Amino acid sequence: MELSHLRVFVEVATTGSITAASRNLHRVPSNLSVRIQQLETDLGCQLFLRDRQRLRLSPAGTRLLEHARKILALCDEARWLAQDDRAAGTLSLAVLDVGLVSRVPRVLAAYRQSYPEVVVSLHSGMSGEVEQQVLSGQVELGLSDGPVENSALENAWAFDEELFLVTEAKHAPVRCISQLAGREFFSFGRSCSYRLRLEAWLEQGGQLPRITEMESYQSMLACVSAGTGVAWVPQSVLKALPKDYPIRTHRLGAVGHSALHFIWRKAGLSGNALRFMQQFKQQEQEQGRPA
């Protein structure tokens, strides 16, 4: 299995088209088709299913995609670290609030201590805002709920997060969505991926979303503890905030799983950004978390 084959596979999987992938990779379509066939022969399985004029991933292709992205990210990281040993200049980051609460501050402090000549600018925002800041070039590296399905971006898994349903302390255990009928939910604006997932979850359960937008988890928990509504809150936020809120947490199961990813434009990453990602992995390992 060759890295060039994996790069072709990831590009075709991202764009859903041999033609579009060939334009992005500056190769003829026939070359990409041959490389996909060689990869399928090497792995002994079919990676794509043809759906009219568009390709879609087979179950085997779906399983391979995330691993292929990780492999390519590690190879790119190794190449940059080997070629660029100068830690200077700038690094701009945009981070989802969950990352700011739980992990990024510690990583940033260690990074600045290790590379004092790098000037780091830090921006925060909701998932949609982080993605737009990366796409526009305002920042080089983002940390957001993912993986991001955008053909102009690359991404790599950073850490897993769990969302909890939070109610007032006296609320009975929530075993089905119907128990929340008519309740008001507190959430961020529509550029927040958790907000979109919350709406989809309620609609699938036959509930009409009643959502009031707020600007902080502190405000949400204050209202929830007073009995005026409910919210989805990440576990790391619950651990970091003061224990002054009389609330009850309820596990959401699979729908509560969230994976945070680093995202960047396909043009590549600087050595400064790769060092930050490496520093992040090191911190995760030191904390006893898989990275």
C-alpha positions as CSV (number, residue, x, y, z in Angstrom):
1,M,0.0,0.0,0.0
2,E,1.6,3.3,-1.2
3,L,1.0,6.7,0.3
4,S,0.2,8.1,-3.2
5,H,-2.6,5.6,-3.4
6,L,-4.0,6.7,0.0
7,R,-3.8,10.4,-1.1
8,V,-5.8,9.6,-4.2
9,F,-8.3,7.6,-2.2
10,V,-8.9,10.4,0.3
11,E,-9.3,13.0,-2.4
12,V,-11.8,10.9,-4.3
13,A,-13.7,10.0,-1.1
14,T,-13.8,13.7,-0.1
15,T,-15.0,15.0,-3.5
16,G,-17.1,12.0,-4.5
17,S,-15.8,12.2,-8.0
18,I,-12.7,11.0,-10.0
19,T,-13.0,14.1,-12.2
20,A,-13.1,16.6,-9.3
21,A,-10.3,14.8,-7.5
22,S,-8.1,14.8,-10.7
23,R,-8.5,18.6,-10.9
24,N,-7.5,19.1,-7.3
25,L,-4.5,16.7,-7.6
26,H,-3.6,18.0,-11.1
27,R,-3.6,14.5,-12.6
28,V,-5.6,12.9,-15.4
29,P,-8.7,10.9,-14.3
30,S,-7.4,7.7,-15.7
31,N,-4.3,7.9,-13.5
32,L,-6.5,8.2,-10.4
33,S,-8.8,5.3,-11.5
34,V,-5.8,3.0,-11.9
35,R,-4.4,4.0,-8.4
36,I,-7.8,3.3,-6.8
37,Q,-8.0,-0.1,-8.5
38,Q,-4.4,-0.9,-7.4
39,L,-5.3,0.1,-3.8
40,E,-8.5,-2.1,-3.9
41,T,-6.4,-5.0,-5.2
42,D,-3.8,-4.5,-2.5
43,L,-6.4,-4.4,0.2
44,G,-8.6,-7.1,-1.3
45,C,-11.8,-5.2,-1.0
46,Q,-14.0,-2.7,-2.9
47,L,-13.7,0.9,-1.6
48,F,-16.3,2.7,-3.7
49,L,-19.8,2.0,-5.0
50,R,-21.0,3.7,-8.1
51,D,-24.2,5.8,-7.7
52,R,-25.1,7.2,-11.1
53,Q,-22.4,9.8,-11.9
54,R,-21.0,10.0,-8.3
55,L,-18.9,7.6,-6.2
56,R,-19.8,6.8,-2.7
57,L,-17.8,4.9,-0.1
58,S,-18.4,1.2,0.5
59,P,-18.5,0.0,4.1
60,A,-14.8,-1.0,3.7
61,G,-14.0,2.5,2.3
62,T,-15.8,4.2,5.1
63,R,-13.7,2.3,7.6
64,L,-10.5,3.1,5.8
65,L,-11.1,6.8,5.3
66,E,-10.4,8.1,8.8
67,H,-7.3,5.9,9.2
68,A,-6.0,7.0,5.8
69,R,-6.4,10.7,6.8
70,K,-4.5,10.0,10.1
71,I,-1.7,8.2,8.2
72,L,-1.3,11.0,5.7
73,A,-1.3,13.6,8.5
74,L,1.4,11.8,10.4
75,C,3.5,11.5,7.2
76,D,3.1,15.2,6.5
77,E,4.0,16.0,10.1
78,A,7.2,14.0,9.8
79,R,8.1,15.7,6.6
80,W,7.6,19.2,8.0
81,L,9.5,18.4,11.2
82,A,12.4,17.0,9.2
83,Q,12.6,19.9,6.8
84,D,11.7,22.9,9.0
85,D,13.6,23.0,12.4
86,R,13.1,26.8,12.8
87,A,10.6,27.6,15.5
88,A,9.9,31.3,14.9
89,G,7.4,33.5,13.3
90,T,3.6,33.3,13.9
91,L,0.9,30.8,14.6
92,S,-2.8,31.7,14.5
93,L,-5.4,29.3,16.1
94,A,-9.2,29.2,16.2
95,V,-10.6,27.0,18.9
96,L,-14.1,25.7,19.9
97,D,-15.0,26.7,23.4
98,V,-14.8,23.1,24.6
99,G,-11.2,23.0,23.7
100,L,-10.6,26.3,25.5
101,V,-12.2,25.0,28.7
102,S,-10.5,21.7,28.9
103,R,-7.2,21.3,27.1
104,V,-5.9,24.1,24.9
105,P,-4.8,26.5,27.7
106,R,-2.4,24.0,29.1
107,V,-1.0,23.1,25.7
108,L,-0.6,26.7,24.8
109,A,1.3,27.5,28.0
110,A,3.7,24.5,27.3
111,Y,4.1,25.5,23.7
112,R,5.0,29.1,24.5
113,Q,7.6,27.9,27.0
114,S,9.1,25.5,24.4
115,Y,9.0,27.9,21.5
116,P,9.2,31.5,22.9
117,E,10.1,33.0,19.5
118,V,6.7,32.0,18.0
119,V,4.0,34.6,18.4
120,V,0.7,32.8,18.9
121,S,-2.7,34.5,18.3
122,L,-5.7,32.7,19.7
123,H,-9.3,33.1,18.5
124,S,-12.5,31.4,19.8
125,G,-15.8,30.7,18.2
126,M,-18.5,28.2,17.5
127,S,-17.8,25.3,15.1
128,G,-19.1,27.0,12.0
129,E,-17.1,30.1,12.8
130,V,-13.9,28.2,13.4
131,E,-14.3,26.5,10.0
132,Q,-14.8,29.8,8.3
133,Q,-11.8,31.4,9.9
134,V,-9.7,28.5,8.6
135,L,-11.2,28.6,5.1
136,S,-10.7,32.4,4.9
137,G,-7.1,32.2,5.9
138,Q,-7.7,34.3,9.0
139,V,-6.1,31.4,11.1
140,E,-3.9,28.5,10.1
141,L,-5.2,25.9,12.4
142,G,-8.6,25.2,13.9
143,L,-10.0,22.9,16.6
144,S,-13.6,22.1,16.1
145,D,-16.3,19.4,16.3
146,G,-15.7,17.1,13.3
147,P,-14.6,15.6,11.1
148,V,-15.3,18.5,8.8
149,E,-16.8,17.5,5.4
150,N,-15.2,20.2,3.2
151,S,-13.1,19.4,0.2
152,A,-10.9,22.4,0.8
153,L,-9.9,21.3,4.3
154,E,-7.9,18.5,5.9
155,N,-8.5,17.3,9.4
156,A,-7.0,15.0,12.1
157,W,-8.7,13.6,15.2
158,A,-7.7,15.4,18.4
159,F,-9.9,14.0,21.3
160,D,-13.3,12.7,22.1
161,E,-15.9,14.5,24.1
162,E,-19.2,13.4,25.6
163,L,-22.3,15.6,25.7
164,F,-24.7,15.3,28.6
165,L,-28.4,16.3,28.8
166,V,-28.6,18.6,31.8
167,T,-31.8,19.3,33.8
168,E,-32.6,20.8,37.2
169,A,-31.6,18.6,40.1
170,K,-35.1,17.3,41.0
171,H,-35.9,16.1,37.4
172,A,-36.6,12.4,37.0
173,P,-34.2,10.2,35.0
174,V,-34.7,10.9,31.3
175,R,-35.2,7.6,29.4
176,C,-36.9,8.9,26.2
177,I,-37.2,12.2,24.4
178,S,-41.0,12.3,25.0
179,Q,-40.3,13.2,28.6
180,L,-38.9,16.5,27.3
181,A,-42.0,17.5,25.4
182,G,-42.6,21.2,25.6
183,R,-39.4,21.9,27.4
184,E,-37.3,24.9,26.5
185,F,-33.7,24.1,25.4
186,F,-30.8,26.5,25.8
187,S,-28.0,26.4,23.2
188,F,-25.7,28.6,21.1
189,G,-26.5,30.0,17.7
190,R,-27.0,28.1,14.4
191,S,-23.2,28.1,13.6
192,C,-22.8,25.7,16.5
193,S,-22.7,22.1,15.4
194,Y,-24.0,21.0,18.8
195,R,-27.1,23.2,18.2
196,L,-27.7,21.5,14.9
197,R,-27.3,18.0,16.4
198,L,-29.6,19.0,19.2
199,E,-32.3,20.1,16.7
200,A,-31.9,16.9,14.7
201,W,-32.2,14.7,17.8
202,L,-35.4,16.4,19.0
203,E,-37.0,16.2,15.5
204,Q,-36.1,12.5,15.2
205,G,-37.9,12.0,18.5
206,G,-41.0,13.8,17.2
207,Q,-40.4,16.9,19.3
208,L,-40.6,20.5,18.0
209,P,-37.4,22.2,19.0
210,R,-37.9,25.2,21.4
211,I,-34.5,26.7,21.6
212,T,-33.3,29.9,23.3
213,E,-29.9,31.1,22.2
214,M,-27.3,32.0,24.9
215,E,-23.7,33.1,24.8
216,S,-22.1,31.0,27.5
217,Y,-22.5,27.6,29.3
218,Q,-22.6,29.5,32.6
219,S,-25.8,31.2,31.6
220,M,-27.3,28.0,30.4
221,L,-26.5,26.2,33.6
222,A,-27.8,29.0,35.7
223,C,-31.2,28.9,33.8
224,V,-31.3,25.0,33.9
225,S,-30.6,24.9,37.7
226,A,-33.5,27.3,38.2
227,G,-35.8,24.9,36.4
228,T,-36.5,27.1,33.4
229,G,-35.3,24.6,30.8
230,V,-32.7,22.0,29.8
231,A,-29.4,21.9,27.8
232,W,-26.7,19.8,26.2
233,V,-23.4,20.4,27.9
234,P,-20.0,18.8,27.2
235,Q,-18.5,16.7,30.0
236,S,-15.3,18.8,30.1
237,V,-17.3,22.0,30.6
238,L,-19.2,20.4,33.5
239,K,-16.0,19.4,35.2
240,A,-14.4,22.8,34.8
241,L,-17.3,25.0,35.9
242,P,-18.0,25.7,39.6
243,K,-20.2,23.2,41.4
244,D,-22.7,25.9,42.5
245,Y,-25.4,24.8,40.1
246,P,-28.0,22.2,41.4
247,I,-28.3,20.2,38.3
248,R,-28.8,16.6,37.2
249,T,-26.9,15.0,34.2
250,H,-28.3,12.4,31.9
251,R,-26.3,10.3,29.4
252,L,-27.4,10.6,25.8
253,G,-25.8,7.4,24.4
254,A,-24.3,7.4,20.9
255,V,-25.8,10.8,20.0
256,G,-23.8,12.3,22.8
257,H,-20.5,11.3,21.3
258,S,-18.5,14.2,19.9
259,A,-15.0,14.0,18.3
260,L,-12.9,17.1,18.2
261,H,-10.6,17.5,15.1
262,F,-7.8,19.8,14.1
263,I,-8.6,21.4,10.7
264,W,-6.5,23.2,8.2
265,R,-6.5,24.2,4.5
266,K,-5.1,21.7,2.0
267,A,-2.3,24.0,1.2
268,G,-0.5,22.4,4.2
269,L,0.7,23.3,7.6
270,S,3.7,25.3,8.8
271,G,6.2,23.7,11.2
272,N,4.8,25.9,14.0
273,A,1.3,24.4,13.5
274,L,2.7,20.9,13.4
275,R,4.7,21.5,16.6
276,F,1.5,22.7,18.3
277,M,-0.3,19.5,17.3
278,Q,2.6,17.5,18.5
279,Q,2.6,19.4,21.8
280,F,-1.1,18.6,22.1
281,K,-0.6,14.9,21.6
282,Q,2.2,14.9,24.1
283,Q,-0.1,16.6,26.7
284,E,-2.8,14.0,26.1
285,Q,-0.3,11.2,26.6
286,E,1.0,12.8,29.8
287,Q,-2.6,13.0,31.1
288,G,-3.1,9.3,30.4
289,R,-5.4,9.9,27.4
290,P,-4.9,8.1,24.1
291,A,-3.6,10.5,21.3
